[in-house]
Amino acid sequence: MPWSDIALRNAKPGPKLQKLSDGGGLQLWIFPDGAKRWRLAYRFGGKQKLLALGVYPHVCLKEARQARDDAKRLLTAGTDPSAKQGPEKSHSALEPVDTFRTIAEELLDKKRREERSAATLEKTGWLFSLAYPALADRPVAELTGPEILAVLKGVEARGRLETARRLRALIGEVFRYAIATHRAESDPTFALRGALSAPKVKHRAAITTPREFGGLLRAIDGYEGTYEVRIALQMLALTFVRPGELRFARWVEFDLEKAVWTIPPERMKMRRPHRVPLASQTLDLLANLRALNNRGPLLFPSPRDPERAMSENTFNAAIRRMDFSKDEMSSHGFRAAASSLLNESGKWNADAIEAQLAHVEGNDVRRAYARAEYWDERVRMMAWWGEEIERLNRPPERQSF
């Protein structure tokens, strides 16, 4: 039924989205937060479509009706109003409803404001680029599960099963953001769970037996590359942090008197600060590195630019130079080695080991309790691990397994 301007102005929001129809497909959407936006529902090419006509009362009832009539004339002429081109478009109320690209870029900006890591932002942008050719200019409220599945199947057909799985999750984030900002009503990716082939889990290569790990440690001691890379590999063994957490380590993060390295949240996978107790062996390495490297704030700067971190390929390349294949050991494998050997020792609480690996407990209360409960044990554990590294590093004839 036709509405009066006064009635629309006085219409109150409710707990759910309300759609007030003015005839001919013209609707005023009233969102729970009080926002009022004009929408025009129409069909073109056999598909139901939606057009944004502006925000009420900035676009009044009379102007919205005029925009509806303009759109109807375009439809009669065989033209889709949302595809209308020309210099006058910027002055028209006829503008496409929020597109997938618009909302995806807003979500990406949100992640930037949350100070997500550069690697995360780059990966997110790359994943969006896989979806944009088919989805970018489509109004997000019109997208259907089969359309999205076609994009995912295209990625899957290229053998990128894990990429397809991650892209489905990211597209779901876009829809949930659109729902939260009143630009979509449902998330079609939810129904796609199970529609993709499950990727085969591929564990990172790691040496996890004491004898072989000792051989790796001795190979690192004899590494003929740069001194900085040798120290970096030794620190990975002693601290078993993630390689990216070490590559970007800065001197300001280390309290050498208290023997603690505090990694800031922006560099941690779970976006929480992480403390690493430093064994005496690690402190010795830091002293040697400090005497060698006084060029800038980073422990392991690029040889070309002291303000940039060492390349992410440097650690694995060094491991390859020591004749360990990619199926035997990786820079990330130091974490699996430490986890296996610490657990097998039987000396340490499994939760303390998990806490030192920065595997975050999902329950907030239990996580806070564990953080307080296991710190002292982690300090003792890391001191023991430093001594164990020394023992394993001895020639086989000088140790027992």
Secondary structure, 3 states (H helix, E strand, C coil): CCCCHHHHHHCCCCCCCEEEEEECCEEEEECCCCCEEEEEEEEECCEEEEEEEEECCCCCHHHHHHHHHHHHHHHHCCCCHHHCCCHHHHHCCCEECCEHHHHHHHHHHHHHHCCCCHHHHHHHHHHHHHHHHHHCCCEHHHCCHHHHHHHHHHHHHCCCHHHHHHHHHHHHHHHHHHHHCCCCCCCHHHHHCCCCCCCCCCCCCCCCCHHHHHHHHHHHHCCCCCHHHHHHHHHHHHHCCCHHHHHCCEHHHEECCCCEEEECHHHCCCCCCEEEECCHHHHHHHHHHHHHCCCCCECCECCCCCCCECCCCHHHHHHHHCCCCCCCCCCCHHHHHHHHHHHHHCCCCHHHHHHHCCCCCCCHHHHHHHHHHHHHHHHHHHHHHHHHHHHHHCCHHHCCC
